[in-house]
Amino acid sequence: MPNTNMLARWVLIASLIAGVSYVAAWDLGLPKAAELTWKGLGVSLLAVYAALKARELDGWLLVAVMALGALGDVLLGALGLTVGAIAFLAGHLVAIGLYLRNRRPTLSRSQLALAVVLVPATVTLAWLLPGDRAGAPGVAFYSLGLSLMAATAWTSRFHRFRVGIGAVMFVVSDLLIFARTGPLPDNFLTGLGVWGLYYFGQLLICVGVTEFLSSRTSAQRADPGPP
């Protein structure tokens, strides 16, 4: 176990280096395959980190969420927005299942209000933002899954200031992508916002879920219950 934890820590550090340094690839004129590999590496390593920490079904669901996110990263650049969105949507559906399995038994009014408002607000914004109005319905459909993922993350047992905030950062990142085809300029700052919010959102989700699951497993081992 100590060796596995040490390896997981180094994998997490490698993911952080890959995720932050990917911005440098934008101006290097790399072959497309090399740039896409670099792009996918950060979240792929988060999937490896989650796999090293996984001890139960919830841990492996997190692995699937991160793996599908990494696949979406690569497919966006290789095959376009629609194909990439399918991989991300699959990841959102798995994440919704994970969060519903770990939902909070009770919610405060503010927690419930944010979760309820988040879905229609995200879908409406996603429909309004694209410059290509023919694609707006598809964007809104994708955003339904995206916003439900964030809402269920916010109402789950996982730490809201890691997993919940990370999921909301993912939402904002995708809204910036849609806005980049409409009112926002497609420039370095917008790209930085898209990538920074996305990668660090995924990082917060991954670390937040794994820490919660590790703590739960430790507590169950310390108190196995009545014989």
N, C-alpha and C positions, 0 to 999 in steps of 0.2 A: 504493500500500500504506500509506504513513504516514497518508494522509487516512482510509482505511478503518479503521485501528487507532484513530485519534482518535475517529471516529464511534462505533466499537464501545465505546470507553471511556465516552463520554457516554450511550450507550444503557444500559450496565451501571449507571451512576450513577442514571439515571432509573428503572430497574427497582428498585434498592434503595430509592429514595425512595417509589415506588409501593407496594412490598411492606411497608415499615415504616409508612407513613402509612395503609394500609388499615384498621388498627385503629381509627383515628379515625372511620371511616365507620359503625361499629357504633352510635353514639349520636347521629348527625346526622339520623335520620329521613328519609334520602334515598329517592327512588323506587327501586323494586327494580331497574330497568334500570340506573340510575346506580351503585348499590352493586355490582351484579354486574360492571359494566364496570371499576370500580375494583379489584374483587377479582381479575379476570382479567388486569389490566394488568401486574402485577409479573412473572409467569411468561411472559406474552406477550412482554414486552420481553427476557426471557432467550432466548426463541426467536429474536428478531431479532438479539440479540448473537451467538448461536451461528451464525446464517446469515451474518453479516458476517465471521465468523472461519473458516467452513467452506471447506476446500480439497479435500476428498476424501469418499468415501462415509461414513466414520465421523463426520465433521463433520455431514453431512446427517442421519444417523441421530439424532444429538443434537438437531438442530433438531426432528425429528419427536417426540422424547421430550418436549421442552419445550412444543411446540405442543399435544400431546395432554394434557399436564398443565394447561395454561391452559384448554383446552376442558372438561376435567373440573371445574375450579374453577367455571366458569360454569354448567355443566349440573347440578352439585350443588344450586345455589341455584334454578335455573330449573325443573328437571324432577325433582329428587329424588335420593336416594342411589343408587338402582339404576342410573339412566341415567348419572349422573356416574361411578359405579364402572366402567362399561363403557369409558368414555373413558380413565380412569386405567389400567385393565387392559391396554388396547391399548398405552398408553405403556410399561407395564412389559414387555410382550412385545418391543417394539422395543428397549428398554434391555437386556434379556437378550441379544438378538442382538448389540448393540453390545459388551457386556462379554465375551461368548464369543469374538467376533472378536479381542479383545484380552486373552485370558486369560494368566495367568502360567504359564510352563512348569513351574515348581516352586513348592511351597508349604511353609511351615514347619508343624509339627504344630499349633501354636496357631491359625494362619490357617485351616487346613483344619477344625479342630475347631469354630471359630466359625461357619464357613459351613455345616457339617453340622448343628449344633445350632439355628441361626437359623431354619431352615425349619419343623421340627416344633414348635418352641417358639412361633413366631409364629402358626401355624395353630391350635394348641391354645388359646392365649390368645384369639385372635379368635373362636373358637367359644364359649368360655366367657363372654365379656364382655357381649354384647348382652342387654338385658332382654327383648326380643321373641325368644323361643326359636324361633319359626317362621322367623325370618330368619337364624338362626345358621349353617345349612349354606351359604347363599349368601355370608355374610361369610367363612366359612372357605375357600370356593373362591376368592374374590377374594384372600384373604390368601396363598394358595399362590403366585399370580403375584407378589404384592408381596414375599414373603420370598425367592423365587427371584431376583428382581431385585436385592435387597440382597446375597444370597449371591454372585451372580456379580459384582456390583460389588466386593465385598470381595476376591475372588480374581482380579480383573483386573489388568492392568499399570498402571492408573490409580492415582494417589496415594491410598492408603487413608485418610489423615487429611484428605482432601477428598472424594473421590468415595465411598469406602467409608463414612466417617462420615456423609456427606450422605444416603446411601441408608438407613442405619440410622435416622437422624433421621426420614426419611419413614415408615419402619415404625412408629416410636414415635408419630408424629403420628396415623397411621391407627388405631392401637390406642386412643389417647385418644378418637377419634371413636366407636369402638365402645363404649368404657367409658362415654361420656357418655350412651348409651342404657340403661346398666345401673347399675353401682355408683357412678360419678362424677357429681357435680352438673353440670348444664348452666349454668355461670356464666361470668363474665368470665375468671377465671384459667384455667379449662379451655380456653376458646376461645383465649386467648392462647397457651397451650401448643400447641394444635393448629396454629394459624396460624404461630407462630414456628418450630416444628420443621419444618413443611412448607416454608415459603418459604425459610428459610436452608439447609435440606437441598437443595432444588432449586438454590439459588445455588451451594453448594459443588460439587454435581455438575457444573453447567454450567461453572463456572470451572475446575474440576479437569480435566475432559475437554478443554476447549479449549486449556488451557495445555500439556497433554501432547501433543496433536495438533500444536500449533504448534511445539513443540520437536522433535518427530519429523520434521516437514516441513523444518525448518531443517537438521537433521542430515543428512537425505537430500540436500538441495541442496548441502551442504558436502562430502559424500562420496558422489558418485553411483555409486561402484563401478567395477569394471573396464570398459574400453571394449569 
